[in-house]
Amino acid sequence: MKELTIDDVYDSIGHLGFGQALYMLIVCSLGILSPFHMVLNIFTGLEPDFDCIPGSSLNSNDVSNSTSSQGVKINSPEINNGFITILSSTASPMDSKAIAERALLANHSFNITPNDEHKSEITPKRPHTTNAPKVTSTYSILHDRCPDNDPAQCVLLYQSSFKSFAQEWGLVCNKKYAVALVQSMWMGGVLAGALLLAGLPDIYGRFNTLILALIGTTALTGLSSFVQLYTVYVMLRFLGGMLFAIVILASFVFSQEIVGGSKRSLVGMLQTLAFALGIALLPLVASFTSDWRTLTLLASSLGVPVILMLFCLPESPRWLVSCDRTSDAQAVLESMARLNGTQDRLPPQWRLVADCHKTSMPQAQPTKKRSIRKFIGKLEQKGARLLNLEEKRVGLRALVQHGYIVRIVVVQIYSWFVNSAVYYGLTLAASDIGSNVYVSTALSGLVEVPAVIVALPLIERIGRRATLVSSMVCGGVSCLLMLLCRAGSVPYMVLALLGKLCIAASFSIAYIHSGEIFPTCVRNTGLGIVSVAARVGGIICPFLLMLGGLFPDLQYIVLGLLGLTSGLLNLLLPETLGRTMPETVQDVLDLRYEANLDANASKLRYCKLGEDPSSENESDEEVVELDRIGRK
């Protein structure tokens, strides 16, 4: 009976056949759903257009809960004399305060018509009586601003067609930070989930944790659409972010484990593409809703069909092998081979084994007593585990002790932080880029499609580092050039979309580049560190966008400088195209002394871990050629 490892099986049945493509289609549907949770705040927290009537006359208990027939909520109890004309039909003359009070308490709906630069008319829509005199009083009006930046000093009349939670809870002016806090709490939940729950897929399996985490996220998102208190809403968003962190990690790891090594870059890019399509679909769905509660409930409902599709996925065969469930893993691979139509490429009689079983230390000499063989086998396994543990400890020490390793770790931490901050910053700022928030957000997502299409062949031809550096520098420069254009103009929007295109490309490249820099012994730890940095960037990005209130376009200056400096610092990282993935920290140190890549990158080949790349007698089973776009 022939013994095969998982890599041997993938070499036989195909690195990305029909069965694996079917599984990836389901995973990508999850990627399309992700923006409906990750960046839902674009619409649910949409900043409303409003008029503010300053004053200090009406009683708060009388009008604080008044709502017009158009759903205009009166958030302030105060009206005072000023520059807005209120026309009211009454049977007898009334003073200005009484006119405003009656209009508000009678639930009138208002028409607001600008008279000149300083005046507007608010006219009740109720028809006037034939002989009733018109009583006119004048009040001041502030458009999209409050006296002393305090919404408690005025009556708010909203003009937005979409009712966000910012409008419902009066989160404008000096309370605008509470809108940014909702998105930050979601990102904080993702960070907490990555730190506290990231090990669950390794313990209970990718499939089980993925299903349960998505069910929990869907339930929490749906529940948040019914809450009446801001604090409860924020808490539910935080918990939802914690569970969704597992969805992100488990789905990415699963996609990398069901395909062969030559297709990992491709499936990673496909997930980025799915997320971009989800961003483009979010405004389309939002355009059919009129308030944030309906949109949130709809976003939660979309998770139900995705959950049902996830039940068609198998468990990761690599995880099954790591748990010594080789028979279950072999069944999954055989099923995958049947879907691929390549089951005839497998030997008639074969057995799946772990890599360590084929490359383990020499077997003990046969003995007559089975108990002795079993005892020796246990000693060998224990020794292997101790060696692996010691290797990890050495690697962790070297990450903080060796100057070169510390430098590349710090650069990657900063790079991931910047990528996340700029990416989510430009995504959430889509409502300010153009005149139509729906069109701007859709374009912000669609522009990532060419980013992925262009980045994939570039990283295989000119290298990871060169593509990463050029993408981040170009994105940073695009944000800085926005200062030269008028806000809302076509060049302004084009530069913003170009910046989003570049940062989307660099973010997807960073996943691949960092995975090839960190050695095997600490790869998960290293990726976990930079992932935490990315989540921190996502947490602060909503507050970076608020810098525009201090100085026009200051947020884009900060985002541009972050992208530019990070891109230049990435020049300190080693190039990994065509290089064997490092197994130890010493392998990473050796990257400093390697010469630049050959000009013809298409001739480069990837060696399996543990093989000598300089060997001239490599067999086909020991080498995986560099994947090319369009190659089957």
Protein Blocks (a to p, Z undefined) as FASTA:
>chain_A
ZZddfklmmmmnopbdfklmmmmmmmmmmmmmmmmmmmmmmmmmoccdddddedjfbcfk
lmmmgccfkopacfbfbdcddjbdcddddfbdcdfklmmmmmmmnopacddddfblmbcc
dddfbdcdfklccddddddddehiaehhiaklpccddfbfbdcfklmnopghjlmmmmmm
mmmmmmmmmmmmmmmmmmmmmmnojklmmmmmmmmmmmmmmmmmmpcbfklmmmmmmmmm
mmmmmmmmmmmmmmmmmpcfklmmmmmmmmmmmmmmmmmmmmmmmmmpcbfklmmmmmmm
mmmmmmmmmmmpccdfklmmmnopaklmmmmmmmmmmmnopmmmpcfbdcdddfklmmmc
cdddddfblklmmmmmmmmmmmmmmmmmmmmmmmmmmmmmpmklmmmmmmmmmmmmmmmm
mmmmmmmmmmmmpmblklmmmmmmmmmmmmmmmmmmmmmmnojklmmmmmmmmmmmmmmm
mmmpcehiaklmmmmmmmmmmmmmmmmmmmmmmmmmpcfklmmmmmmmmmmmmmmmmmmm
mmmmmmmmmpghklmmmmmmmmmmmmmmmmmpccfehiacdfbfklmmmmmmpccddfbl
mlpccddehiafkbcbbcfklpccdddehiZZ
